[in-house]
């Protein structure tokens, strides 16, 4: 620091003539010192007296030891518009205000005659930039600050105390941390942010002597040390058997500066702090937030030797990540074997020497697990194991115990496996094998409603020609009594009966049950050979095999292929034949009678289960009465051929078709073969005329076509004698 005696000497050299006519410049303050060391020197606005005019300023720069820094003064004149400056930005290539304090004196060069004759004012009092210097203190974490006064050479009093400001790295705001009384000798201050590895930036501010402007120093920064830089070694991660929490074990060379540790959980995106330990003598810690029982985890540890300004630990670097062992496994389906696999505990000190597989068995009666038992031991590089010979009705608990080459012991999570073998549900039941309307067969299979096992159900059909069973259709899965329906569409139910069974297979591929058989009803029929007997005869095979047996057979009949069958009658099992007399229906029905048999199961609950047969249609021949003569003479007797309009004499013929096509055609021909009458309606009959005129008596030919109920045409050709 420059002594005050030097200030006096400098003042004598540069104060200049005290009796000159022109006032000396008034330097006010220095600020805006940037990273390049440039600062801005400010002075009072020039006020002319009389006719004097300011030409320019001449500024000389000195160091704090009175050394002149440039032989030539710096001329600061008006700008291109003639505006007089009130400040000057130092040049970075000559002066670096970040290195030391720079002091300035100024003279005003004026004229009274337009610039022909110039004169210099007395030199201004010297004004210095505040230079702040920061160094590490004696004590750990101390920062010593030292600075000069702006009035180093003059000894003038400033407008206020020195304000020490520190840059807040979070808010980017300068915070005042201390006030130091003003002194022409400058000042000192010791800040103690702690020994943490942080950057600290300071500056000094002081109110100028004019009470208006402010001196601002350069900004200085200093990074404090980090204390002990060694890194803890995470030796191994154990999993506590009862809690399932990860226990982190680590090794560290503790020093007097060590305050504690921070444990981090390693994640794919980085490390997350999970625990702070305030005791430097701790060498292991249980992690309260651990999920090591359900997933593999890895951790790393750092030590801290200092505390941040906000009271939080400031750790040094963390060690490498070290993982726990996480074992998973499952029963090999349908066996007495457990398949286990686990991860290698990477980062474990010394690496894996051996793995030991241990297990425990749950006692259903006592509700207690057995002690851990040895299963197998194997070397590093083998992270799988199959445990054989187990009880498939027990629960097993497994863990892996690994020993490193350095003697560390780590345990994995506990993993439980419930061993099961599928139960055998009740055998499936074919509740019906019923012929569908389209000729296929629906087979309904009832399964065990209490079984929780998912089983596969395969349908089989019997081949009569070689006495064998063949699987048909894709198998279906079911459980919990969900009824299955199979649809066999590769059959011809009008030619034979079909027999089915269903076999259930558990998820292990073992056949566990075979159903009853379900045999469809094959219905056949004939009509009486006597054309005037009007009987239809039905016969069928008995239905097999309702669980509760067949109660009766219901016979359904439709009086046309286009009608829906309705109940006709029933017969008790074991009757399998029936005759149906239909002659009384000749005037009402077309003669086509279609029959279906429904077998009904005995059922004490009253809920009937039915199985349908195929449908058989039997057609009675049409009954046609056509005279060979008529007398269209107006006496209202035999006026029309072949019958009166309202007295059609036909039986068992079709009355209409669904598409509206005619079911009746009649044509009358002359003896020369000419058509003299035609009709497509049974109500449109011939009145013995042609083109409105009566035809002569004589013999004519008639051709009549009539459709029966089965869609078959019947043709009647006979002579017609017209007699008047």
Secondary structure as GFF3:
##gff-version 3
##sequence-region A 1 724
A	DSSP	alpha_helix	4	14	.	.	.	ID=ss1
A	DSSP	beta_strand	27	31	.	.	.	ID=ss2
A	DSSP	beta_strand	40	43	.	.	.	ID=ss3
A	DSSP	beta_strand	53	63	.	.	.	ID=ss4
A	DSSP	beta_strand	74	77	.	.	.	ID=ss5
A	DSSP	beta_strand	87	89	.	.	.	ID=ss6
A	DSSP	beta_strand	102	111	.	.	.	ID=ss7
A	DSSP	beta_strand	118	120	.	.	.	ID=ss8
A	DSSP	beta_strand	127	128	.	.	.	ID=ss9
A	DSSP	beta_strand	132	136	.	.	.	ID=ss10
A	DSSP	beta_strand	142	147	.	.	.	ID=ss11
A	DSSP	beta_strand	162	167	.	.	.	ID=ss12
A	DSSP	beta_strand	174	180	.	.	.	ID=ss13
A	DSSP	beta_strand	187	192	.	.	.	ID=ss14
A	DSSP	beta_strand	199	207	.	.	.	ID=ss15
A	DSSP	beta_strand	214	216	.	.	.	ID=ss16
A	DSSP	beta_strand	220	223	.	.	.	ID=ss17
A	DSSP	beta_strand	233	239	.	.	.	ID=ss18
A	DSSP	beta_strand	246	251	.	.	.	ID=ss19
A	DSSP	beta_strand	260	267	.	.	.	ID=ss20
A	DSSP	beta_strand	270	277	.	.	.	ID=ss21
A	DSSP	beta_strand	284	286	.	.	.	ID=ss22
A	DSSP	beta_strand	298	307	.	.	.	ID=ss23
A	DSSP	beta_strand	313	315	.	.	.	ID=ss24
A	DSSP	beta_strand	322	323	.	.	.	ID=ss25
A	DSSP	beta_strand	327	331	.	.	.	ID=ss26
A	DSSP	beta_strand	338	342	.	.	.	ID=ss27
A	DSSP	beta_strand	352	361	.	.	.	ID=ss28
A	DSSP	beta_strand	373	379	.	.	.	ID=ss29
A	DSSP	beta_strand	384	387	.	.	.	ID=ss30
A	DSSP	beta_strand	395	404	.	.	.	ID=ss31
A	DSSP	beta_strand	409	411	.	.	.	ID=ss32
A	DSSP	beta_strand	415	418	.	.	.	ID=ss33
A	DSSP	beta_strand	429	435	.	.	.	ID=ss34
A	DSSP	beta_strand	441	446	.	.	.	ID=ss35
A	DSSP	beta_strand	455	463	.	.	.	ID=ss36
A	DSSP	beta_strand	468	478	.	.	.	ID=ss37
A	DSSP	beta_strand	484	488	.	.	.	ID=ss38
A	DSSP	beta_strand	499	505	.	.	.	ID=ss39
A	DSSP	beta_strand	511	514	.	.	.	ID=ss40
A	DSSP	beta_strand	518	519	.	.	.	ID=ss41
A	DSSP	beta_strand	523	527	.	.	.	ID=ss42
A	DSSP	beta_strand	535	540	.	.	.	ID=ss43
A	DSSP	beta_strand	550	558	.	.	.	ID=ss44
A	DSSP	beta_strand	566	572	.	.	.	ID=ss45
A	DSSP	beta_strand	577	581	.	.	.	ID=ss46
A	DSSP	three_ten_helix	583	585	.	.	.	ID=ss47
A	DSSP	beta_strand	592	601	.	.	.	ID=ss48
A	DSSP	beta_strand	610	619	.	.	.	ID=ss49
A	DSSP	beta_strand	623	624	.	.	.	ID=ss50
A	DSSP	beta_strand	629	630	.	.	.	ID=ss51
A	DSSP	beta_strand	650	651	.	.	.	ID=ss52
A	DSSP	beta_strand	664	669	.	.	.	ID=ss53
A	DSSP	beta_strand	675	679	.	.	.	ID=ss54
A	DSSP	beta_strand	689	690	.	.	.	ID=ss55
A	DSSP	beta_strand	693	694	.	.	.	ID=ss56
A	DSSP	beta_strand	698	707	.	.	.	ID=ss57
A	DSSP	beta_strand	713	722	.	.	.	ID=ss58
###
